[in-house]
């Protein structure tokens, strides 16, 4: 069996080989730009493959995204549509994402951006009152594997948590809303909005004025889903008007975030460089080997792209 890899550049291929030798020695690992017979490639582990590249492999059985998203693969109009696409959602991914969202929620709750900015000015600024987790109602948009993990960790720490998804989804111990008919009620009781929705045409631009205007005044935002969810101009207007008070953003469109973007310097925004959940190569190799073995056994695979749902 041959696995071709495009992730981390040419310099990473020996590291990939080392992990796969330990985890799945039966797999022959081929670098994306190394000489190979396209007909001999069975599996592809990729990040941002060039348009048309995946169509070169006539015997491809499975495409595995090197990250949790698959939009970088779907952007290729010539991709082999009969080949399933698996997302890289591992136990480590869930842990990293949940911890990132918890960190962001606590930073916003305790207004750490103000302290960081004061430090940069060498200004000692005391705070009269401080919120705790129980004071901040968190609404999680997107209750898939990552959203559910985030909601559960936030609730364990003491945040009142509720969720919203396009279709019905339930999490033990917390209220869930679904569809357009449930969005108003969901937003009305959300002091901190966490977006972990998939990237689809239906979710493009969902973090815009229409949603911000339905949140309680002074609400906060964490976007760790996709850059396509956010309308930056609407966010900046909402922050400047006081409609929103703060935001932590990990994903952008485009990436890297251009140096002239006003998001870098806005006093209400914390920018992180798409680092919320990045499993190391060993973990991704382990998950890839497991996916390949499960498919060979004829078992259903988790987190496979569903064209009907768009994610």
ABEGO torsion letter per residue (X at the ends): XBBBBBBGEAAAAAAAAAAAAAABAABBBBBAABBBBAAABABBBBBGBBBGAAAABAABABBBBABABAAAAAABAABBAABBBBBBBBAAAAAAAAAAAAAAAAAAAAGAAAAAAAAAAGBBBBBABBBBAAABBBBBBEABAAAAAAAAAAAAAGBBBBBBBABBBBBBGBBBBBEAAAAAAAAAABABBBBABBBBAAABGABBAAAAAABBBGBBBBBABBAAABBAAAAAAAAAAGABABBBBABBOBOBBBAABAAAABAABBBBBGAABBBBAAAAAAAAAAAAAAAAAGBBBBGBBBAAAGX
